[in-house]
Every structure is written in structure tokens, then in C-alpha cells.
Amino acid sequence: MNAIACLTQQHRDCDAILAQAEQAVRHGDWTSAGQTCLRLATDLEQHFQLEELQLFPAFEAATGMYSGPTAVMRQEHQQIRQLLQDMDDAVHATDASAWLGHAETLLILTQQHNMKEENILYPMCSQHIAGFEQMVMAGASA
């Protein structure tokens, strides 16, 4: 598996975890919902850390673009983090309606976000970052 495929698979894995959490909420299984949401938040944060601490700085250094696509991705990561917090709050309140609303917003945001990364940013990183494959694969296995 190459680096872009690895990053894309991380996106798909998180999509699947979100779907599992939704099923738990719909069935009123708040314990499972909480555990699954924690797993989602943990996996997303690991993915964000790889991007924000390694990939994005390397891209910015290679291209000189500090306020371009990586700035937008960081801003969207913050929005995703806030939605995950809102979802966690809804789990603790056992508020299915609030949780489902936040989850729907998260799904739309992450679909748009992932498309930008997969179709634009990752290919640009592959072109401009020396050692891109090794960076991603090492970070993905950490």
C-alpha cells in the first residue's frame, strides 16, 4: 500500500467507526456509543497529528505555501475536534437527537475534507515532499 492509499484508508476506517457509533446511538446502547466515539476521536487525532506535525510542515517548507491548503485543513481539523466534543457531550447526556445532528454535520464536513485531501493535497504532497512515502508509512505505523 502506498502513502496516499494508507491515508485514504485511515479516512475510510474512521467513516466505518462513525457508522458503528451511529448504530449504537440509534439502538440506545450508550456504553457502546461512548466507547466507539472515543475510538473515533483517538483514531482521528492520530491521523491529524501525522498531518499537522509531519506532513503539513514538510509541505509548507517544500512549497512556501503557509496559508494555503494546509491552513484550511488545520481549520477543518479544529471544526472536527469540536464536533467530536459535541458528540461526546451528547453521549454523556444520552441525547440521541443532538448526537445524530452533530454526527450528520461531522459526516458532511469529513466527506468534503477527505475529498480535498485525497484529490488535491495528498497528490501535491507526493510531488513536493522528499521522503513522502517513508514519512507517511512511518507515521501510520506509530
Protein Blocks (a to p, Z undefined) as FASTA:
>chain_A
ZZklmmmmmmmmmmmmmmmmmmmmmnopaklmmmmmmmmmmmmmmmmmmmmmmmmmmmmm
mnopaklmmmmmmmmmmmmmmmmmmmmmmmmnopaklmmmmmmmmmmmmmmmmmmmmmmm
mmmmmmmmghklmmmmmmmmZZ
